[in-house]
Amino acid sequence: MPLVDLDRFDFLYANRVKGMKSAATRDLMATLSRPGIISLAGGFPDTRAFGEEAFREISDQVATESAQALQYGPTAGLEGIKDIIVDVMAAEGTRANQEDVFITTGAQQGLDLVAKVFLDEGDAVLCEGPTYAGALNAFAAYRPRIIHVPMDRAGMMPVPAREALKKARKQGIRVKFIYTVPNFQNPTGVTLAADRRRELLKIAEEYDLIILEDNPYGMLRFDGQALPSIAALEQESTGGTDRVVYLGTFSKIFAPGVRLGWVHAQPGILHKINIGKQGADLCSSNLTQMLIHSYFRHANWRAYVRHLTALYKERRDAMLDALAEFMPKEVHWTHPEGGLFVWATLPSYVDATSMLPLAISRNIAYVPGEGFYSGGAGKNCMRLNFSFVEPAKIRRGIELLAEVVRERMELRSDLERGSQLGAQHGASRSAVGNSER
Ligand SMILES: Cc1ncc(COP(=O)(O)O)c(C=O)c1O
């Protein structure tokens, strides 16, 4: 079928579709399964680490309650799993209320539901720059303005955040919430410093905003001290949960295939989210809630998280070592203390998006930085994933990538030399012409 037929109903699509674009990683998926390719593109945890035997055990336990596992469940989730979530959040230092926990189909659905209940067309969201592409995607359906706040090594910078809010207020733009991934952010691997978490809370109070704290990676810390979540800081300063909407997920501490996450928020917000979820999918899967319940109740999940953390730390080290060994000195990258990603910045004249086909032809893939911004920044950046590929392959992958980057840089030098020669040649010809005249 010719491609143009796919757009045959252009005149019928809703306006909201115009702002929606497919994530580069999702589009890349088919190419990346090609044999021989080293993909640093996905955001995949290593689910091979869990093992068939452990999976069979928890499945057998759930099979004894098959009637409930196969049934519809409450929109807010099964009670048992909420107790597990209270334990998981406590392990990260956040005191959660069982009644303030609401189950979602992955944190991704949490992003969609929060946007659904808060955003009217033209409202604004303050995000890190760059930010998680999947959040931009979820928000886009509600047609907001995205205001990126620059980051440094300590995360979103409070001074530009305040300036952006002041400017938006002057222009009559309603900012509804601040979206942040505070720990080992996707895509940069950067962690928001403790004093900035407090500052962000203060800013949200000053401007009466929600903070959407998205924390899939907090437990995957390799080095340094764990920091308090913004949700915990709010509890500390106000004694309860008010403006912080916290998103958690089992994707990175257990497995993304179960598609299970949660929102922790105050009852008013959860009531609206409940209505939003009823329209989206009625309820999340009982089957996977029960699988998780069985595993987290009976197995040593903390030991499994420690196992994953050790695995990823080794891979992070392999990536940082290889970058230092192979990349040209003009390339810079982040040094994450946990999570799944490193963010690399190439010289400003190298376009990582247009370089990708060449990289893939050399069997190495990454995600170009552009997709993590709304509006075209990040062209000379790339996200590199270290959680899914073994250390030796990471090293080889970075070596291949460095060759591609170096070629691009040399191409530019050649072009510059060429144009300088051309200019000199032109100048000498016109000088000759002048003297002849
Ligand atoms: C920052 C962030 N938020 C949310 C998600 C979505 O997670 P889930 O699998 O729970 O839907 C991801 C997935 O990679 C992520 O990186």
The ligand as an ORCA input file, in Angstrom:
! r2SCAN-3c Opt
* xyz 0 1
  C      11.385      9.225     33.584
  C      10.450      8.132     33.212
  N       9.184      8.219     33.574
  C       8.304      7.255     33.264
  C       8.674      6.150     32.532
  C       7.654      5.124     32.179
  O       7.773      4.015     33.000
  P       6.742      2.840     33.065
  O       7.395      1.656     32.460
  O       6.458      2.669     34.506
  O       5.512      3.248     32.314
  C      10.000      6.021     32.117
  C      10.421      4.870     31.326
  O      11.507      4.724     30.874
  C      10.921      7.039     32.472
  O      12.204      6.999     32.115
*
